Amino acid sequence: MPVRTATPLVTDVVGLALEVLAAQGVNRTAAHAALASMARERGVPLARCAALVVAAVDRRVG
């Protein structure tokens, strides 16, 4: 039986962040560009930026 990790896969986090942005009316291409831009501005990897977006929606940003 495979072991489940506590952290989601990178593609899952990015996908969730794209869904969050899509729920706000942003199309997939624009959402990905927005995530990439936010990550560049903050100097963090795309997956980390996506995780921050998802955490903000889950109200877990501290």
C-alpha positions in Angstrom: 0.0 0.0 0.0 1.5 3.4 -0.9 2.1 6.0 1.8 0.2 9.2 1.5 2.2 12.4 2.1 0.9 15.3 4.1 1.8 17.8 1.3 -0.1 17.8 -2.0 1.7 17.3 -5.3 2.9 20.4 -7.0 0.5 19.8 -9.9 -2.4 19.5 -7.5 -1.6 22.8 -5.8 -1.2 24.7 -9.1 -4.4 23.1 -10.3 -6.2 24.2 -7.2 -4.9 27.7 -7.5 -6.0 27.8 -11.1 -9.5 26.7 -10.0 -9.6 29.4 -7.4 -8.7 32.1 -10.0 -11.2 30.5 -12.5 -13.9 30.9 -9.9 -13.1 34.6 -9.9 -13.7 34.7 -13.7 -10.1 34.5 -14.9 -9.6 32.1 -17.8 -6.9 29.3 -17.4 -4.3 31.0 -19.6 -4.6 34.3 -17.8 -4.7 32.6 -14.4 -1.4 30.7 -15.1 0.2 34.0 -16.3 -1.0 35.7 -13.1 0.4 33.0 -10.9 3.7 33.1 -12.8 3.8 36.9 -12.4 3.0 36.8 -8.7 5.7 34.2 -8.2 8.3 36.3 -10.1 7.4 39.4 -8.2 7.8 37.6 -4.8 10.9 35.6 -5.8 9.3 32.3 -5.0 8.6 29.2 -7.1 5.3 28.9 -8.9 4.2 26.0 -6.7 4.8 28.1 -3.5 2.9 31.0 -4.9 0.0 28.6 -5.8 0.1 27.1 -2.3 -0.2 30.6 -0.9 -3.3 31.3 -3.0 -4.9 28.1 -1.9 -4.0 28.7 1.7 -5.5 32.2 1.5 -8.8 30.7 0.3 -8.6 28.1 3.1 -7.9 31.0 5.5 -4.7 29.3 6.7 -2.3 32.1 5.9 -0.6 33.3 9.0 
